[in-house]
Amino acid sequence: MRLPKQIEGDPRASAILERLTSHGRPLWSGGALLVADVPLDALLETALRDAREQGRVVRGLERATTALDAQERGLDRADRLAGVARGERISRLLLLADDGAERFYRHVESVLVRHGARVLALRLDVGARALGERVFGPGALAKLVLLDHKDAVAAALRAIAAGASAPGRAS
């Protein structure tokens, strides 16, 4: 897994990578991909709200899939025009509520397989109601949130690293 360029230069890059790869479990009972569990703490919540205010958040699996497919087509077109294949690195982040049905997580896994190394998924320690309300406001539901800009992804990863290294928090 290659982290965003903004994170590779961060002194916590190796700790971030370790955190994202050492606490994984399958998305669903028959799943092949491991996804890290992370807490939705105040730091990550702030990063998500900031991303939402900047228009860098897509809510819901269907919209996220549409956005990722469109971005993939654009990247493929740019690669063809440049005559060079791009390097694969994390540039998008899927944040998942922990109370979805198995069918939902199977669909998420298929999206992750299709979009390869540029999309990272993390399972949060909250349900859809808590995720929706903490990011979008009272009464909102969100089973899945896509951060669709590299700056938002980097901010979220930094928030996760800072939260994991906070006193009293196991990393």
Phi, psi and omega in degrees: 000126176255125181282163176304150181306322180297333181271327181304326180276352181286138179299340180267008185306314181293324177293321178297311180300316178299316181297321183282340183250347185260349183243041185265153172212157181300148178295326182213171189303327179254015186288149180259334183267139176266137181234132181287145173264130178226150178281145172270083181270181184299323180294314179292321178302317178297317179298320180291319178295318177300315179298318179299315180296333179270003179074028184249022181236135174241129182256131174101147183295316182297313179294321179296317179298316178300315180296315180295320178297316179296318179296321179298316178299318179296318178294318178299317179298316180297320177298316180297317180294322181280340182074016182223138176278140180283157174282148180271122175209158179297125176227352180224148184228125174259124177249125189246138170291156184265009183242025179282160177283158180304320180301318177301311182292329174297317178296318178300316180299320179295324176295317180296319178296316182295324186259003168055219191285357181269351181239127178247138176247143175227139177262126180273162182269030180225158176277179184298322180294312181295317179299311180300313182292323182286334180260320188250345178115175185305135177082353182279144173246146176206107175282331185213137175232128176255125169269116190249029175217140185300326179293320178293320178297313180298318179297319179294318179295322176296320179296319178296317179295318180294320179293322180292331182265002179295146179304136178084000182252127176284138179251000000 
